[in-house]
């Protein structure tokens, strides 16, 4: 059966890393420009299962924090801001705005 050759594990890892960087850059620009409208928008770009893994957080824990952003600790916000590559204050203010919407 003719078709594309299978990607090696290294190629797959490079592709996953490229996608991750692209997602993080998109979120970074949205937050820095003040164009991110909601946590849901962020999670549409960066799936919660991947985010939980990258934040060293259980998926269930992240899900609870998404449903109630008040539960995010300062350290969790700092870790997330560092992952995205934005200043802590930008992410903190974004999450605070989400809390006020609720």
C-alpha positions in Angstrom: 0.0 0.0 0.0 1.6 3.2 -1.1 1.4 6.3 1.1 3.3 8.6 3.2 6.1 7.0 5.1 5.6 6.8 8.8 7.2 9.5 10.8 10.0 8.5 13.2 9.6 9.1 16.9 12.0 12.0 16.6 10.0 13.6 13.8 6.8 13.2 15.8 8.4 14.8 18.8 9.7 17.7 16.7 6.2 18.1 15.2 4.6 18.1 18.7 7.1 20.6 20.0 6.5 22.9 16.9 2.7 22.7 17.5 3.2 23.4 21.2 5.4 26.5 20.5 2.9 27.8 18.0 0.0 27.4 20.4 1.9 29.1 23.2 2.9 32.0 20.9 -0.7 32.5 19.8 -1.8 32.6 23.5 1.0 34.9 24.4 0.0 37.4 21.6 -3.6 37.3 22.6 -2.8 38.0 26.3 -0.2 40.7 25.6 -2.5 42.5 23.1 -5.5 42.1 25.4 -7.4 40.2 22.8 -8.0 37.0 24.8 -11.8 36.9 25.5 -12.0 34.0 27.9 -10.3 31.0 29.4 -12.4 28.8 27.1 -10.7 30.6 24.1 -7.3 29.8 25.6 -8.3 26.2 26.1 -9.5 25.9 22.5 -6.0 26.8 21.5 -4.2 24.8 24.1 -6.2 21.7 25.1 -6.6 21.2 28.9 -5.1 17.8 28.9 -1.9 19.1 27.5 -2.0 22.2 29.7 -2.5 20.1 32.8 0.5 18.0 31.9 2.7 21.0 31.2 1.7 22.6 34.5 2.4 19.3 36.4 -1.2 19.3 37.5 -3.8 16.6 37.5 -6.5 17.1 34.8 -9.3 17.1 37.3 -7.5 19.8 39.4 -7.1 22.0 36.3 -10.8 21.4 35.3 -11.9 22.6 38.8 -9.7 25.7 38.4 -11.1 26.4 35.0 -14.7 26.2 36.3 -13.7 28.4 39.3 -10.6 30.5 38.4 -10.5 31.8 42.1 -8.9 28.4 42.9 -5.7 29.2 40.9 -2.9 29.8 43.3 -0.3 32.5 42.8 2.3 29.8 42.1 0.1 28.1 39.5 -0.4 31.4 37.8 3.3 32.1 37.8 4.0 28.6 36.4 1.4 29.1 33.7 2.7 32.6 32.8 6.3 31.2 32.5 5.0 28.5 30.3 3.3 31.0 28.0 6.1 33.5 28.2 4.2 36.4 29.6 4.7 38.5 32.7 2.9 37.1 35.8 0.8 40.3 36.0 -0.7 39.8 32.5 -2.0 36.4 33.3 -3.1 37.4 36.8 -5.1 40.3 35.4 -6.6 38.1 32.8 -7.7 35.5 35.4 -9.0 38.3 37.7 -11.1 39.5 34.8 -12.5 36.0 34.3 -13.4 35.9 38.0 -15.3 39.2 37.7 -17.3 37.9 34.7 -18.6 35.0 36.8 
